[in-house]
Amino acid sequence: MPLAVAQAITQLPAGGVTPVAIATGDGNNAMRVIVKLDAKRPTQVPSFDQAKDTIRLQLQALALEKAAAQFTGELMKHATIQQ
């Protein structure tokens, strides 16, 4: 979400609409948006105990992906191509 939109949302009451269009980028190609906030609810941040299994799985997947890329890179570096 563009920073300008996030900042506008924090200022709106529930059901509010931005009074002017918000630029979502730089330059002539920037899109302009009008935002309507339907409702607000409190942020729910999970405790570490609730999130640790998900974090562990994500870190394991990332480590596996990195190891596979490194292994493949090493194989390619030492490969000889024959036709």
Number of C-alpha atoms within 10 A of each C-alpha: 6 10 10 12 18 11 10 16 18 10 11 18 13 13 10 14 16 16 10 10 13 17 16 16 13 8 8 6 9 11 12 13 13 13 18 16 16 11 10 12 6 5 6 6 8 9 8 9 8 10 11 12 11 11 12 11 11 12 12 12 12 12 12 12 12 12 12 12 12 12 12 11 12 11 11 11 9 8 9 7 6 4 2
